[in-house]
Amino acid sequence: MIKKIYGYWLRFLVAVFGIDFAKTFDAYLRFKRKLNLKNPQTLADKVTYLFLHQSTPLMSACTDKWEVRRYVAQKGLEDILIPTVGGPWSSWEEIDFNTLPERFIFKATHGCKMNYIVPDKAHLDKAACKRALTEWLHTTYGTYSLEPQYKTIPHRIYAETLLDAPQGLVDYKFHCCNGVPQFVLVCSERNAKGKSMQVKLDLFDAHWKSLHQYLRASGLEIPNTGKMLPPKQLGKMLSVCAILAKDFPFVRVDLYEQNGKVLFGELTFSPACGAFPNFTDELIVQMGQKLHI
């Protein structure tokens, strides 16, 4: 309810003062990040300007977690896609649980942090699952954060193979500017805290030189030790990023490594709503110089 009210307030600000004012207000209120959208200079400025004013149909398609699979396959990288086991569905009633495996994960195609892990179908609380999935299907993500690339995505759910130890997966988030991977945010040691998730962060450049000094805590996202070892397939990951990022001025490519294999997570064009709250001002200024728009 609070998010809906805030979304109405933002739409009011957009109608009266314009989207740049509303987004600047939102970024400072929620993340204490100052934006300059009249003369974008920092990474936050430029990334926000891009998804507000230069979003393309391809960006929206690749924000869609179902359609992006087509893009990855067209780039010759179908082998890094995590197999799907059902969907996409537009309603709870369309889901046939008899066709689903014993363990899997539900994902929404049109939002962020809309994942429902089913480690054992036989013990699934279907009532709770239905409430969560139905709420997602009735949510237009991005209305309370001004991320317009989400607006045109159909509201659907699909099921994907559940990777081993999903809570223990290390998530490698490669931030790419003009097709070049510049730095990687590493998310590990996830720990559920109520409805939220605590996660530890490490930061490295593309050569795995530590950028730990540029990290800062934001909510339950806290800096780790800065000593995370590189993935064994770092070279393959960088090659994948270069291929997937080629068509965009900025994109974050999320990858996993499991059993020596690189796996695709998602493409993101507005990380943390474009505010980058986990990074210091110094880093977003430096990286802003590397992003040409």
N, C-alpha and C positions, 0 to 999 in steps of 0.2 A: 504493500500500500504506500509506504514512504517513497519507494522508487517511482511509483505511478504519479504521485503528487509532484515529485521533483521533476519528472518528465513534463508534466503540464506547465510547470513554472519555466522550464527551459524553452518550451515552445512559445510561451508568452514573450520571453526575452528575444527569441528569434524574430517573432512577428513585429515587435516594437523597435528593437535596436539592431537586428541583423544577426546572422549566425556567428560572425567573428566575435562580436561582443559576448554573445551567450557562451561560446566555447572558452573564451578567455576567462570569463566569470567562473565557469565550471572547473577549469583546470586549477585555478587558484583556490577556490573554495574546498575542493576535495583533495588536492594533491600539493597545494602551496607552490605550484609551478607557474611562473609568470610567462606568458606567451606574447610574442610580437608578431602578429599576423599581417601587419601592414608592410613590414620589412623583415621577412623571416631570415634568421641567422643561425639559430641553434638547431640541433637535431629535433627537438620538440617543436619548435616553430615550423620547420620545414615539413616534417611528417604530418603535422596537423593541417597545415595549409594544403598538402597534397590530397589527403582524404576528404577534406571539406570542399575543395575547389577543382581538383583535377582527377577525381575518381572516374574510372572507366568501367564499362560493362565487364571487361576481363577481371578487374579487381573484385567486383561483386561476385562474379562466378567463382573466383578462387577463394573468396571468403566463405562460400557455401561449402561445407565440409563433405558433401556428397559430390557436387560438381567438380571440386578441385581434384578429385581422383581421376577424372577424365583428362584434366590438364597435365597431371603428373604422368599418366600413361602415354599421352601424346608426345611428351618429351622423351620417351624411350626409357622411363624409369618405373614401369609397372611393377618390377620386382621388389621395390621398396614399399609398396602399399601393403598395409595390414589387411588381411582378407576380411570381407564382410560376410555375415551369415544371415542377413535378412533386411528387408526394407528396400527403399524408404516407404514409410507409412505416414499418412496425414492425420490419423486418429488412432486412439488406443484400440478401438474395436477392430481395426484392420490387422492387428498383430495376431499371428497364429503361433502360440507358444509350442505347439506340438512339433513345429518344423525347426525350432531353435535348439542349439546344442545345450549341454548341461551347464556350461559356463560361457559368459559373453559379457559385453558391455553395450548398453544403449547410449547413443549419442544424438544430440539435436543437430540438424544441419545448419541452423540459422542463428547460433549464439555462441557465447563463451561460458565455460565452466558448467555446461549442461551435459554431464556424464553420469550415468547410473550403472554401477558395477553390479553384476549378477554372478557371484562366484559359485552359486549352487542353485540351479533353477528349481529344484525340488523344495527348497526352503525359502523361496522368494515370497516376500510380503507383497502380494499383488495389489492390495489396496493402497499401500504407501507408494508403490511404483507407479500406479495409475495416477495418483495425485500429482506426483512430480512431473511425469511426462505430459500430462494434460495441461499443467501450469506452463510448461515450456511452450507447448503448441499454441497457447494463447498469449504468448509474450513476443512482442516485436523488439528484439534486442537492439540497442543503440539509441532508443528514443530518449533515455535518461542519461546518455553520455555523448550524444551528438556524433554518432558514427554512421553516416548515411549509407555506406556501402552495404549495411545489413538490411536496409529497408526493403529491397526487392527480392530477397531470398525467400523461397517458399518455406513454410513452417512444416518440417517433417522430422521424423525419427528414423534411425536405422540401427542395426545391430552389427557389431564388429567382434572379431575374435578377441578374447581377453588374453592379453599377454601375461606371461608368468610374473608373479609378484608385482602387480600394477602399482601399488603404493611405493615400491622400492625402485621403480624405474628412474633413471637419470634422464632428464630432459635437456637437450642441447638446443638453445635458441640462438640461431645465427642471424645477426642483424646485418643486412646487405644494403649497401649504398651504390646505386648505379651499376648493379650487377656484380659487385665485389663484396664478399664477406669481410666485414671490418672487425667485428668482435662477437663473442659468444657468451651468453648468459647461461650458466649451468644451474639447473634446479634439481635438488636432491633431498633425501631424508624427509619426505612428506609425512606429516603426522596430523591426523584429523583432530580438530579442536571444535567440537560441536558441529555446526553446519559449515564451518570454514576449515581451511587447510593450512597448517604451518609448513613452511618450506625454507630450506637453506640455500643460499645463493653464492656462487663463485663467478668470477668474471675474468675473461682472458681475451687477448687479441687472436687473430687468425693463426699466429705461430705459437700459440699457447703460452705467451708471456703474460704473467699475472697483471691484472688491472684492479686488484683488490682494493686499492686506495680510492677508487672511484665509486665504490658501492656504499649504499646507505639503507638502513632498515625502512620498511614501509608496511605497517600493520603486522601481519604474521609472517611476512617475508623478511628474513634476517640474513646478514652476511655470514658465510661459513668461514673456514680457516684460510681459504685462498690457496690450498695445497692439493686441490683435486687433480688427479692424474688425467692426462688426455685420453679420449677414447681410442681404442686400437684402430678404428677405421676413420680417424680424423681426416686423412687425405681423401678418402672416398666421400666423406661428408662435405668437405669443401668443394669437391667437384660437383656434387649434387646441388649444392647451394648456387654455384655459378650458373648451372643450367636453369634452375627454377627461378632465379632472380633476374635473369637476363631481360625480361619484358617489362620490368618495373623500376622506377627511380628508387623506391625504397620498399623492402619487404623483409619480414622476419620469417626465416625458415626453421621450423621446429622438427628436430630429428631425434630418434632413439638409436641405441645400439643394444642388440640382444643376441647372445650366442654368436658373436662375431659378425652379425648382419646389421646393416643400416636400415632403419624403418622410418617411414614418413609420418609426421604428426599433423601439421597444418601449415598454412601460409597466413600471416597476419600483417595487416597494413596499418593498424593503429594500436600498437602494443600499449597496454595500460592506458587506453583512451588517448594515446599520443603524448601523455604527460611524463612518461619515464620516471616515476617517483623513486625508483631504486638506484638512480644514477645521480652523481653530483653535478652541479652546474658546470664544473670544469670539463667533465667528460662530454656533456651534450653540446658545449661550445666547440670542442675539438672535433667531434663527429659531425657537427653541423657544417664544418668547413669541407668535409669529405663528400657531403651530399649535394649534388648540383641539380637544381630544379628550374 
